[in-house]
Amino acid sequence: MLLVTAILFLAIGLWCVLKPEIVGMFDGFKIKPSTNQYYHNYIKRYGLALFIVGVGMLVYGLLTIILAV
């Protein structure tokens, strides 16, 4: 379960970092491309944080599997 969550965090984090304008489309009830550059930077920082947490969880999960054997 930990590894699945880590992979999910990695995927969402990469999506936020690489395509912030697509993630910004789903703001509230309106679905339209976001043109706010500050909002894109916020999404990129949030995605980077998710990616870092995902890497940490992946390393922790793999280490527990390796050390348990």
PQR file with spaces between the fields and no chain letter, atoms N, CA, C, O and H, PARSE charges and radii, in Angstrom:
ATOM       1  N    MET     1       0.821   -1.189    0.000 -0.4000 1.5000
ATOM       2  CA   MET     1       0.000    0.000    0.000 -0.0000 2.0000
ATOM       3  C    MET     1       0.870    1.260    0.000  0.5500 1.7000
ATOM       4  O    MET     1       0.541    2.263   -0.634 -0.5500 1.4000
ATOM       5  N    LEU     2       1.971    1.183    0.716 -0.4000 1.5000
ATOM       6  CA   LEU     2       2.885    2.323    0.764 -0.0000 2.0000
ATOM       7  C    LEU     2       3.490    2.596   -0.608  0.5500 1.7000
ATOM       8  O    LEU     2       3.637    3.750   -1.011 -0.5500 1.4000
ATOM       9  H    LEU     2       2.238    0.368    1.231  0.4000 1.0000
ATOM      10  N    LEU     3       3.836    1.538   -1.317 -0.4000 1.5000
ATOM      11  CA   LEU     3       4.430    1.717   -2.642 -0.0000 2.0000
ATOM      12  C    LEU     3       3.418    2.259   -3.646  0.5500 1.7000
ATOM      13  O    LEU     3       3.775    3.042   -4.526 -0.5500 1.4000
ATOM      14  H    LEU     3       3.717    0.600   -0.989  0.4000 1.0000
ATOM      15  N    VAL     4       2.171    1.852   -3.519 -0.4000 1.5000
ATOM      16  CA   VAL     4       1.127    2.369   -4.411 -0.0000 2.0000
ATOM      17  C    VAL     4       0.927    3.860   -4.166  0.5500 1.7000
ATOM      18  O    VAL     4       0.797    4.637   -5.112 -0.5500 1.4000
ATOM      19  H    VAL     4       1.881    1.216   -2.804  0.4000 1.0000
ATOM      20  N    THR     5       0.902    4.257   -2.900 -0.4000 1.5000
ATOM      21  CA   THR     5       0.768    5.675   -2.565 -0.0000 2.0000
ATOM      22  C    THR     5       1.968    6.463   -3.065  0.5500 1.7000
ATOM      23  O    THR     5       1.816    7.580   -3.559 -0.5500 1.4000
ATOM      24  H    THR     5       1.007    3.626   -2.132  0.4000 1.0000
ATOM      25  N    ALA     6       3.159    5.892   -2.941 -0.4000 1.5000
ATOM      26  CA   ALA     6       4.361    6.570   -3.424 -0.0000 2.0000
ATOM      27  C    ALA     6       4.306    6.773   -4.934  0.5500 1.7000
ATOM      28  O    ALA     6       4.653    7.845   -5.429 -0.5500 1.4000
ATOM      29  H    ALA     6       3.284    4.984   -2.540  0.4000 1.0000
ATOM      30  N    ILE     7       3.876    5.763   -5.658 -0.4000 1.5000
ATOM      31  CA   ILE     7       3.775    5.888   -7.115 -0.0000 2.0000
ATOM      32  C    ILE     7       2.715    6.916   -7.492  0.5500 1.7000
ATOM      33  O    ILE     7       2.895    7.672   -8.447 -0.5500 1.4000
ATOM      34  H    ILE     7       3.593    4.892   -5.256  0.4000 1.0000
ATOM      35  N    LEU     8       1.617    6.948   -6.750 -0.4000 1.5000
ATOM      36  CA   LEU     8       0.575    7.947   -6.995 -0.0000 2.0000
ATOM      37  C    LEU     8       1.105    9.358   -6.755  0.5500 1.7000
ATOM      38  O    LEU     8       0.842   10.258   -7.554 -0.5500 1.4000
ATOM      39  H    LEU     8       1.471    6.334   -5.974  0.4000 1.0000
ATOM      40  N    PHE     9       1.844    9.563   -5.669 -0.4000 1.5000
ATOM      41  CA   PHE     9       2.438   10.874   -5.389 -0.0000 2.0000
ATOM      42  C    PHE     9       3.435   11.265   -6.477  0.5500 1.7000
ATOM      43  O    PHE     9       3.476   12.423   -6.892 -0.5500 1.4000
ATOM      44  H    PHE     9       2.058    8.833   -5.021  0.4000 1.0000
ATOM      45  N    LEU    10       4.235   10.310   -6.939 -0.4000 1.5000
ATOM      46  CA   LEU    10       5.196   10.596   -8.005 -0.0000 2.0000
ATOM      47  C    LEU    10       4.484   11.013   -9.287  0.5500 1.7000
ATOM      48  O    LEU    10       4.891   11.971   -9.945 -0.5500 1.4000
ATOM      49  H    LEU    10       4.202    9.369   -6.602  0.4000 1.0000
ATOM      50  N    ALA    11       3.434   10.302   -9.635 -0.4000 1.5000
ATOM      51  CA   ALA    11       2.707   10.612  -10.869 -0.0000 2.0000
ATOM      52  C    ALA    11       2.036   11.980  -10.793  0.5500 1.7000
ATOM      53  O    ALA    11       2.138   12.774  -11.728 -0.5500 1.4000
ATOM      54  H    ALA    11       3.104    9.524   -9.100  0.4000 1.0000
ATOM      55  N    ILE    12       1.353   12.258   -9.693 -0.4000 1.5000
ATOM      56  CA   ILE    12       0.682   13.552   -9.552 -0.0000 2.0000
ATOM      57  C    ILE    12       1.705   14.676   -9.480  0.5500 1.7000
ATOM      58  O    ILE    12       1.497   15.743  -10.057 -0.5500 1.4000
ATOM      59  H    ILE    12       1.270   11.613   -8.933  0.4000 1.0000
ATOM      60  N    GLY    13       2.808   14.445   -8.775 -0.4000 1.5000
ATOM      61  CA   GLY    13       3.849   15.462   -8.678 -0.0000 2.0000
ATOM      62  C    GLY    13       4.464   15.795  -10.022  0.5500 1.7000
ATOM      63  O    GLY    13       4.662   16.966  -10.346 -0.5500 1.4000
ATOM      64  H    GLY    13       2.977   13.578   -8.306  0.4000 1.0000
ATOM      65  N    LEU    14       4.770   14.770  -10.805 -0.4000 1.5000
ATOM      66  CA   LEU    14       5.329   15.020  -12.136 -0.0000 2.0000
ATOM      67  C    LEU    14       4.332   15.728  -13.038  0.5500 1.7000
ATOM      68  O    LEU    14       4.708   16.606  -13.815 -0.5500 1.4000
ATOM      69  H    LEU    14       4.610   13.819  -10.541  0.4000 1.0000
ATOM      70  N    TRP    15       3.073   15.354  -12.940 -0.4000 1.5000
ATOM      71  CA   TRP    15       2.037   15.997  -13.747 -0.0000 2.0000
ATOM      72  C    TRP    15       1.925   17.477  -13.398  0.5500 1.7000
ATOM      73  O    TRP    15       1.775   18.319  -14.284 -0.5500 1.4000
ATOM      74  H    TRP    15       2.768   14.641  -12.309  0.4000 1.0000
ATOM      75  N    CYS    16       1.998   17.794  -12.101 -0.4000 1.5000
ATOM      76  CA   CYS    16       1.923   19.197  -11.674 -0.0000 2.0000
ATOM      77  C    CYS    16       3.147   19.986  -12.133  0.5500 1.7000
ATOM      78  O    CYS    16       3.024   21.149  -12.516 -0.5500 1.4000
ATOM      79  H    CYS    16       2.119   17.111  -11.381  0.4000 1.0000
ATOM      80  N    VAL    17       4.313   19.371  -12.098 -0.4000 1.5000
ATOM      81  CA   VAL    17       5.537   20.081  -12.486 -0.0000 2.0000
ATOM      82  C    VAL    17       5.600   20.278  -13.997  0.5500 1.7000
ATOM      83  O    VAL    17       5.980   21.350  -14.467 -0.5500 1.4000
ATOM      84  H    VAL    17       4.412   18.425  -11.787  0.4000 1.0000
ATOM      85  N    LEU    18       5.233   19.256  -14.754 -0.4000 1.5000
ATOM      86  CA   LEU    18       5.385   19.327  -16.203 -0.0000 2.0000
ATOM      87  C    LEU    18       4.232   20.035  -16.904  0.5500 1.7000
ATOM      88  O    LEU    18       4.449   20.677  -17.931 -0.5500 1.4000
ATOM      89  H    LEU    18       4.925   18.385  -14.371  0.4000 1.0000
ATOM      90  N    LYS    19       3.028   19.938  -16.387 -0.4000 1.5000
ATOM      91  CA   LYS    19       1.850   20.522  -17.046 -0.0000 2.0000
ATOM      92  C    LYS    19       0.999   21.327  -16.059  0.5500 1.7000
ATOM      93  O    LYS    19      -0.145   20.950  -15.805 -0.5500 1.4000
ATOM      94  H    LYS    19       2.852   19.416  -15.553  0.4000 1.0000
ATOM      95  N    PRO    20       1.517   22.415  -15.500 -0.5600 1.5000
ATOM      96  CA   PRO    20       0.717   23.167  -14.520  0.2800 2.0000
ATOM      97  C    PRO    20      -0.501   23.843  -15.129  0.5500 1.7000
ATOM      98  O    PRO    20      -1.483   24.095  -14.431 -0.5500 1.4000
ATOM      99  N    GLU    21      -0.448   24.139  -16.432 -0.4000 1.5000
ATOM     100  CA   GLU    21      -1.601   24.802  -17.050 -0.0000 2.0000
ATOM     101  C    GLU    21      -2.791   23.859  -17.167  0.5500 1.7000
ATOM     102  O    GLU    21      -3.938   24.307  -17.158 -0.5500 1.4000
ATOM     103  H    GLU    21       0.350   23.934  -16.999  0.4000 1.0000
ATOM     104  N    ILE    22      -2.533   22.557  -17.278 -0.4000 1.5000
ATOM     105  CA   ILE    22      -3.629   21.585  -17.333 -0.0000 2.0000
ATOM     106  C    ILE    22      -4.224   21.384  -15.942  0.5500 1.7000
ATOM     107  O    ILE    22      -5.443   21.304  -15.787 -0.5500 1.4000
ATOM     108  H    ILE    22      -1.601   22.193  -17.286  0.4000 1.0000
ATOM     109  N    VAL    23      -3.352   21.302  -14.927 -0.4000 1.5000
ATOM     110  CA   VAL    23      -3.845   21.157  -13.561 -0.0000 2.0000
ATOM     111  C    VAL    23      -4.633   22.397  -13.162  0.5500 1.7000
ATOM     112  O    VAL    23      -5.625   22.289  -12.440 -0.5500 1.4000
ATOM     113  H    VAL    23      -2.362   21.367  -15.054  0.4000 1.0000
ATOM     114  N    GLY    24      -4.209   23.571  -13.619 -0.4000 1.5000
ATOM     115  CA   GLY    24      -4.900   24.815  -13.302 -0.0000 2.0000
ATOM     116  C    GLY    24      -6.243   24.962  -13.975  0.5500 1.7000
ATOM     117  O    GLY    24      -7.010   25.858  -13.626 -0.5500 1.4000
ATOM     118  H    GLY    24      -3.403   23.658  -14.205  0.4000 1.0000
ATOM     119  N    MET    25      -6.550   24.097  -14.940 -0.4000 1.5000
ATOM     120  CA   MET    25      -7.848   24.172  -15.619 -0.0000 2.0000
ATOM     121  C    MET    25      -8.992   23.821  -14.677  0.5500 1.7000
ATOM     122  O    MET    25     -10.108   24.309  -14.857 -0.5500 1.4000
ATOM     123  H    MET    25      -5.926   23.369  -15.224  0.4000 1.0000
ATOM     124  N    PHE    26      -8.738   22.993  -13.687 -0.4000 1.5000
ATOM     125  CA   PHE    26      -9.796   22.496  -12.814 -0.0000 2.0000
ATOM     126  C    PHE    26      -9.863   23.326  -11.538  0.5500 1.7000
ATOM     127  O    PHE    26      -9.779   22.784  -10.436 -0.5500 1.4000
ATOM     128  H    PHE    26      -7.832   22.597  -13.541  0.4000 1.0000
ATOM     129  N    ASP    27     -10.012   24.624  -11.684 -0.4000 1.5000
ATOM     130  CA   ASP    27     -10.063   25.547  -10.554 -0.0000 2.0000
ATOM     131  C    ASP    27     -11.518   25.911  -10.282  0.5500 1.7000
ATOM     132  O    ASP    27     -12.124   26.674  -11.035 -0.5500 1.4000
ATOM     133  H    ASP    27     -10.081   25.065  -12.579  0.4000 1.0000
ATOM     134  N    GLY    28     -12.067   25.373   -9.223 -0.4000 1.5000
ATOM     135  CA   GLY    28     -13.455   25.671   -8.902 -0.0000 2.0000
ATOM     136  C    GLY    28     -14.407   24.937   -9.830  0.5500 1.7000
ATOM     137  O    GLY    28     -14.210   23.761  -10.135 -0.5500 1.4000
ATOM     138  H    GLY    28     -11.576   24.753   -8.612  0.4000 1.0000
ATOM     139  N    PHE    29     -15.434   25.636  -10.274 -0.4000 1.5000
ATOM     140  CA   PHE    29     -16.455   25.024  -11.112 -0.0000 2.0000
ATOM     141  C    PHE    29     -16.233   25.291  -12.589  0.5500 1.7000
ATOM     142  O    PHE    29     -16.927   24.726  -13.434 -0.5500 1.4000
ATOM     143  H    PHE    29     -15.594   26.592  -10.027  0.4000 1.0000
ATOM     144  N    LYS    30     -15.273   26.145  -12.908 -0.4000 1.5000
ATOM     145  CA   LYS    30     -15.001   26.467  -14.305 -0.0000 2.0000
ATOM     146  C    LYS    30     -13.835   25.619  -14.802  0.5500 1.7000
ATOM     147  O    LYS    30     -12.828   25.472  -14.110 -0.5500 1.4000
ATOM     148  H    LYS    30     -14.709   26.604  -12.221  0.4000 1.0000
ATOM     149  N    ILE    31     -13.973   25.071  -15.986 -0.4000 1.5000
ATOM     150  CA   ILE    31     -12.880   24.315  -16.596 -0.0000 2.0000
ATOM     151  C    ILE    31     -12.404   25.117  -17.795  0.5500 1.7000
ATOM     152  O    ILE    31     -13.011   25.090  -18.865 -0.5500 1.4000
ATOM     153  H    ILE    31     -14.791   25.191  -16.548  0.4000 1.0000
ATOM     154  N    LYS    32     -11.305   25.831  -17.590 -0.4000 1.5000
ATOM     155  CA   LYS    32     -10.724   26.629  -18.664 -0.0000 2.0000
ATOM     156  C    LYS    32      -9.230   26.730  -18.409  0.5500 1.7000
ATOM     157  O    LYS    32      -8.798   26.643  -17.260 -0.5500 1.4000
ATOM     158  H    LYS    32     -10.812   25.853  -16.720  0.4000 1.0000
ATOM     159  N    PRO    33      -8.445   26.909  -19.435 -0.5600 1.5000
ATOM     160  CA   PRO    33      -6.991   27.010  -19.243  0.2800 2.0000
ATOM     161  C    PRO    33      -6.630   28.218  -18.383  0.5500 1.7000
ATOM     162  O    PRO    33      -7.120   29.325  -18.604 -0.5500 1.4000
ATOM     163  N    SER    34      -5.774   27.986  -17.412 -0.4000 1.5000
ATOM     164  CA   SER    34      -5.319   29.060  -16.536 -0.0000 2.0000
ATOM     165  C    SER    34      -4.156   29.794  -17.198  0.5500 1.7000
ATOM     166  O    SER    34      -3.256   29.170  -17.760 -0.5500 1.4000
ATOM     167  H    SER    34      -5.375   27.087  -17.232  0.4000 1.0000
ATOM     168  N    THR    35      -4.182   31.119  -17.127 -0.4000 1.5000
ATOM     169  CA   THR    35      -3.096   31.922  -17.694 -0.0000 2.0000
ATOM     170  C    THR    35      -2.312   32.645  -16.615  0.5500 1.7000
ATOM     171  O    THR    35      -1.396   33.406  -16.926 -0.5500 1.4000
ATOM     172  H    THR    35      -4.914   31.627  -16.671  0.4000 1.0000
ATOM     173  N    ASN    36      -2.651   32.424  -15.355 -0.4000 1.5000
ATOM     174  CA   ASN    36      -1.986   33.104  -14.248 -0.0000 2.0000
ATOM     175  C    ASN    36      -0.631   32.439  -13.977  0.5500 1.7000
ATOM     176  O    ASN    36      -0.577   31.286  -13.548 -0.5500 1.4000
ATOM     177  H    ASN    36      -3.395   31.806  -15.102  0.4000 1.0000
ATOM     178  N    GLN    37       0.449   33.163  -14.228 -0.4000 1.5000
ATOM     179  CA   GLN    37       1.795   32.601  -14.073 -0.0000 2.0000
ATOM     180  C    GLN    37       2.122   32.309  -12.609  0.5500 1.7000
ATOM     181  O    GLN    37       2.823   31.341  -12.314 -0.5500 1.4000
ATOM     182  H    GLN    37       0.405   34.099  -14.576  0.4000 1.0000
ATOM     183  N    TYR    38       1.620   33.140  -11.686 -0.4000 1.5000
ATOM     184  CA   TYR    38       1.859   32.886  -10.262 -0.0000 2.0000
ATOM     185  C    TYR    38       1.177   31.592   -9.814  0.5500 1.7000
ATOM     186  O    TYR    38       1.717   30.845   -8.999 -0.5500 1.4000
ATOM     187  H    TYR    38       1.051   33.927  -11.926  0.4000 1.0000
ATOM     188  N    TYR    39       0.005   31.343  -10.348 -0.4000 1.5000
ATOM     189  CA   TYR    39      -0.711   30.106  -10.040 -0.0000 2.0000
ATOM     190  C    TYR    39       0.043   28.903  -10.600  0.5500 1.7000
ATOM     191  O    TYR    39       0.095   27.854   -9.959 -0.5500 1.4000
ATOM     192  H    TYR    39      -0.434   31.951  -11.010  0.4000 1.0000
ATOM     193  N    HIS    40       0.622   29.044  -11.782 -0.4000 1.5000
ATOM     194  CA   HIS    40       1.421   27.960  -12.363 -0.0000 2.0000
ATOM     195  C    HIS    40       2.645   27.673  -11.492  0.5500 1.7000
ATOM     196  O    HIS    40       2.991   26.512  -11.275 -0.5500 1.4000
ATOM     197  H    HIS    40       0.579   29.897  -12.303  0.4000 1.0000
ATOM     198  N    ASN    41       3.299   28.721  -10.995 -0.4000 1.5000
ATOM     199  CA   ASN    41       4.459   28.522  -10.126 -0.0000 2.0000
ATOM     200  C    ASN    41       4.058   27.826   -8.831  0.5500 1.7000
ATOM     201  O    ASN    41       4.788   26.974   -8.324 -0.5500 1.4000
ATOM     202  H    ASN    41       3.018   29.664  -11.172  0.4000 1.0000
ATOM     203  N    TYR    42       2.889   28.194   -8.295 -0.4000 1.5000
ATOM     204  CA   TYR    42       2.390   27.549   -7.081 -0.0000 2.0000
ATOM     205  C    TYR    42       2.146   26.059   -7.333  0.5500 1.7000
ATOM     206  O    TYR    42       2.514   25.218   -6.513 -0.5500 1.4000
ATOM     207  H    TYR    42       2.296   28.886   -8.707  0.4000 1.0000
ATOM     208  N    ILE    43       1.533   25.743   -8.452 -0.4000 1.5000
ATOM     209  CA   ILE    43       1.261   24.341   -8.790 -0.0000 2.0000
ATOM     210  C    ILE    43       2.572   23.580   -8.973  0.5500 1.7000
ATOM     211  O    ILE    43       2.680   22.424   -8.564 -0.5500 1.4000
ATOM     212  H    ILE    43       1.233   26.426   -9.118  0.4000 1.0000
ATOM     213  N    LYS    44       3.571   24.222   -9.586 -0.4000 1.5000
ATOM     214  CA   LYS    44       4.869   23.559   -9.773 -0.0000 2.0000
ATOM     215  C    LYS    44       5.536   23.271   -8.435  0.5500 1.7000
ATOM     216  O    LYS    44       6.098   22.192   -8.243 -0.5500 1.4000
ATOM     217  H    LYS    44       3.484   25.161   -9.918  0.4000 1.0000
ATOM     218  N    ARG    45       5.479   24.234   -7.498 -0.4000 1.5000
ATOM     219  CA   ARG    45       6.079   24.009   -6.178 -0.0000 2.0000
ATOM     220  C    ARG    45       5.348   22.902   -5.426  0.5500 1.7000
ATOM     221  O    ARG    45       5.980   22.065   -4.781 -0.5500 1.4000
ATOM     222  H    ARG    45       5.023   25.110   -7.654  0.4000 1.0000
ATOM     223  N    TYR    46       4.047   22.897   -5.506 -0.4000 1.5000
ATOM     224  CA   TYR    46       3.253   21.853   -4.868 -0.0000 2.0000
ATOM     225  C    TYR    46       3.574   20.485   -5.484  0.5500 1.7000
ATOM     226  O    TYR    46       3.692   19.491   -4.767 -0.5500 1.4000
ATOM     227  H    TYR    46       3.534   23.577   -6.030  0.4000 1.0000
ATOM     228  N    GLY    47       3.713   20.441   -6.795 -0.4000 1.5000
ATOM     229  CA   GLY    47       4.063   19.198   -7.473 -0.0000 2.0000
ATOM     230  C    GLY    47       5.451   18.709   -7.105  0.5500 1.7000
ATOM     231  O    GLY    47       5.670   17.507   -6.953 -0.5500 1.4000
ATOM     232  H    GLY    47       3.617   21.249   -7.377  0.4000 1.0000
ATOM     233  N    LEU    48       6.390   19.635   -6.960 -0.4000 1.5000
ATOM     234  CA   LEU    48       7.741   19.259   -6.548 -0.0000 2.0000
ATOM     235  C    LEU    48       7.734   18.678   -5.139  0.5500 1.7000
ATOM     236  O    LEU    48       8.437   17.707   -4.859 -0.5500 1.4000
ATOM     237  H    LEU    48       6.212   20.611   -7.082  0.4000 1.0000
ATOM     238  N    ALA    49       6.941   19.272   -4.256 -0.4000 1.5000
ATOM     239  CA   ALA    49       6.831   18.741   -2.895 -0.0000 2.0000
ATOM     240  C    ALA    49       6.228   17.337   -2.912  0.5500 1.7000
ATOM     241  O    ALA    49       6.703   16.450   -2.202 -0.5500 1.4000
ATOM     242  H    ALA    49       6.370   20.061   -4.484  0.4000 1.0000
ATOM     243  N    LEU    50       5.194   17.133   -3.709 -0.4000 1.5000
ATOM     244  CA   LEU    50       4.603   15.799   -3.821 -0.0000 2.0000
ATOM     245  C    LEU    50       5.605   14.796   -4.387  0.5500 1.7000
ATOM     246  O    LEU    50       5.663   13.651   -3.937 -0.5500 1.4000
ATOM     247  H    LEU    50       4.808   17.854   -4.285  0.4000 1.0000
ATOM     248  N    PHE    51       6.389   15.220   -5.367 -0.4000 1.5000
ATOM     249  CA   PHE    51       7.384   14.337   -5.966 -0.0000 2.0000
ATOM     250  C    PHE    51       8.442   13.939   -4.938  0.5500 1.7000
ATOM     251  O    PHE    51       8.824   12.771   -4.862 -0.5500 1.4000
ATOM     252  H    PHE    51       6.343   16.150   -5.733  0.4000 1.0000
ATOM     253  N    ILE    52       8.914   14.899   -4.151 -0.4000 1.5000
ATOM     254  CA   ILE    52       9.933   14.606   -3.133 -0.0000 2.0000
ATOM     255  C    ILE    52       9.377   13.652   -2.078  0.5500 1.7000
ATOM     256  O    ILE    52      10.064   12.718   -1.666 -0.5500 1.4000
ATOM     257  H    ILE    52       8.604   15.848   -4.213  0.4000 1.0000
ATOM     258  N    VAL    53       8.149   13.876   -1.642 -0.4000 1.5000
ATOM     259  CA   VAL    53       7.525   12.972   -0.672 -0.0000 2.0000
ATOM     260  C    VAL    53       7.352   11.583   -1.286  0.5500 1.7000
ATOM     261  O    VAL    53       7.552   10.577   -0.605 -0.5500 1.4000
ATOM     262  H    VAL    53       7.590   14.635   -1.977  0.4000 1.0000
ATOM     263  N    GLY    54       6.985   11.521   -2.554 -0.4000 1.5000
ATOM     264  CA   GLY    54       6.838   10.236   -3.231 -0.0000 2.0000
ATOM     265  C    GLY    54       8.148    9.473   -3.323  0.5500 1.7000
ATOM     266  O    GLY    54       8.174    8.257   -3.134 -0.5500 1.4000
ATOM     267  H    GLY    54       6.823   12.338   -3.107  0.4000 1.0000
ATOM     268  N    VAL    55       9.233   10.176   -3.612 -0.4000 1.5000
ATOM     269  CA   VAL    55      10.553    9.525   -3.658 -0.0000 2.0000
ATOM     270  C    VAL    55      10.925    8.999   -2.278  0.5500 1.7000
ATOM     271  O    VAL    55      11.421    7.879   -2.151 -0.5500 1.4000
ATOM     272  H    VAL    55       9.212   11.163   -3.766  0.4000 1.0000
ATOM     273  N    GLY    56      10.688    9.797   -1.251 -0.4000 1.5000
ATOM     274  CA   GLY    56      10.983    9.350    0.113 -0.0000 2.0000
ATOM     275  C    GLY    56      10.179    8.128    0.507  0.5500 1.7000
ATOM     276  O    GLY    56      10.711    7.192    1.104 -0.5500 1.4000
ATOM     277  H    GLY    56      10.285   10.706   -1.354  0.4000 1.0000
ATOM     278  N    MET    57       8.898    8.136    0.174 -0.4000 1.5000
ATOM     279  CA   MET    57       8.054    6.980    0.486 -0.0000 2.0000
ATOM     280  C    MET    57       8.492    5.749   -0.297  0.5500 1.7000
ATOM     281  O    MET    57       8.472    4.637    0.231 -0.5500 1.4000
ATOM     282  H    MET    57       8.466    8.896   -0.311  0.4000 1.0000
ATOM     283  N    LEU    58       8.884    5.942   -1.548 -0.4000 1.5000
ATOM     284  CA   LEU    58       9.337    4.820   -2.370 -0.0000 2.0000
ATOM     285  C    LEU    58      10.617    4.215   -1.800  0.5500 1.7000
ATOM     286  O    LEU    58      10.744    2.993   -1.717 -0.5500 1.4000
ATOM     287  H    LEU    58       8.900    6.845   -1.976  0.4000 1.0000
ATOM     288  N    VAL    59      11.554    5.056   -1.410 -0.4000 1.5000
ATOM     289  CA   VAL    59      12.806    4.569   -0.819 -0.0000 2.0000
ATOM     290  C    VAL    59      12.519    3.839    0.486  0.5500 1.7000
ATOM     291  O    VAL    59      13.057    2.759    0.729 -0.5500 1.4000
ATOM     292  H    VAL    59      11.451    6.049   -1.476  0.4000 1.0000
ATOM     293  N    TYR    60      11.672    4.427    1.327 -0.4000 1.5000
ATOM     294  CA   TYR    60      11.334    3.794    2.604 -0.0000 2.0000
ATOM     295  C    TYR    60      10.651    2.440    2.390  0.5500 1.7000
ATOM     296  O    TYR    60      10.975    1.462    3.063 -0.5500 1.4000
ATOM     297  H    TYR    60      11.235    5.305    1.131  0.4000 1.0000
ATOM     298  N    GLY    61       9.714    2.392    1.457 -0.4000 1.5000
ATOM     299  CA   GLY    61       9.014    1.142    1.187 -0.0000 2.0000
ATOM     300  C    GLY    61       9.931    0.068    0.638  0.5500 1.7000
ATOM     301  O    GLY    61       9.840   -1.094    1.035 -0.5500 1.4000
ATOM     302  H    GLY    61       9.450    3.186    0.910  0.4000 1.0000
ATOM     303  N    LEU    62      10.816    0.450   -0.277 -0.4000 1.5000
ATOM     304  CA   LEU    62      11.739   -0.537   -0.847 -0.0000 2.0000
ATOM     305  C    LEU    62      12.774   -0.993    0.169  0.5500 1.7000
ATOM     306  O    LEU    62      13.161   -2.162    0.177 -0.5500 1.4000
ATOM     307  H    LEU    62      10.890    1.394   -0.599  0.4000 1.0000
ATOM     308  N    LEU    63      13.230   -0.078    1.031 -0.4000 1.5000
ATOM     309  CA   LEU    63      14.192   -0.477    2.060 -0.0000 2.0000
ATOM     310  C    LEU    63      13.577   -1.460    3.048  0.5500 1.7000
ATOM     311  O    LEU    63      14.238   -2.413    3.463 -0.5500 1.4000
ATOM     312  H    LEU    63      12.917    0.871    1.024  0.4000 1.0000
ATOM     313  N    THR    64      12.336   -1.243    3.425 -0.4000 1.5000
ATOM     314  CA   THR    64      11.704   -2.189    4.352 -0.0000 2.0000
ATOM     315  C    THR    64      11.531   -3.562    3.713  0.5500 1.7000
ATOM     316  O    THR    64      11.644   -4.579    4.397 -0.5500 1.4000
ATOM     317  H    THR    64      11.799   -0.469    3.088  0.4000 1.0000
ATOM     318  N    ILE    65      11.260   -3.603    2.418 -0.4000 1.5000
ATOM     319  CA   ILE    65      11.137   -4.896    1.733 -0.0000 2.0000
ATOM     320  C    ILE    65      12.496   -5.579    1.644  0.5500 1.7000
ATOM     321  O    ILE    65      12.607   -6.779    1.891 -0.5500 1.4000
ATOM     322  H    ILE    65      11.168   -2.777    1.863  0.4000 1.0000
ATOM     323  N    ILE    66      13.529   -4.820    1.293 -0.4000 1.5000
ATOM     324  CA   ILE    66      14.872   -5.394    1.136 -0.0000 2.0000
ATOM     325  C    ILE    66      15.421   -5.866    2.476  0.5500 1.7000
ATOM     326  O    ILE    66      15.999   -6.949    2.564 -0.5500 1.4000
ATOM     327  H    ILE    66      13.439   -3.844    1.092  0.4000 1.0000
ATOM     328  N    LEU    67      15.243   -5.057    3.523 -0.4000 1.5000
ATOM     329  CA   LEU    67      15.796   -5.421    4.824 -0.0000 2.0000
ATOM     330  C    LEU    67      14.993   -6.514    5.519  0.5500 1.7000
ATOM     331  O    LEU    67      15.511   -7.168    6.424 -0.5500 1.4000
ATOM     332  H    LEU    67      14.773   -4.177    3.451  0.4000 1.0000
ATOM     333  N    ALA    68      13.759   -6.725    5.125 -0.4000 1.5000
ATOM     334  CA   ALA    68      12.941   -7.770    5.742 -0.0000 2.0000
ATOM     335  C    ALA    68      13.317   -9.157    5.231  0.5500 1.7000
ATOM     336  O    ALA    68      13.008  -10.159    5.875 -0.5500 1.4000
ATOM     337  H    ALA    68      13.338   -6.193    4.390  0.4000 1.0000
ATOM     338  N    VAL    69      13.970   -9.220    4.095 -0.4000 1.5000
ATOM     339  CA   VAL    69      14.306  -10.519    3.494 -0.0000 2.0000
ATOM     340  C    VAL    69      15.555  -11.082    4.077  0.5500 1.7000
ATOM     341  O    VAL    69      15.983  -12.168    3.686 -0.5500 1.4000
ATOM     342  H    VAL    69      14.221   -8.406    3.572  0.4000 1.0000
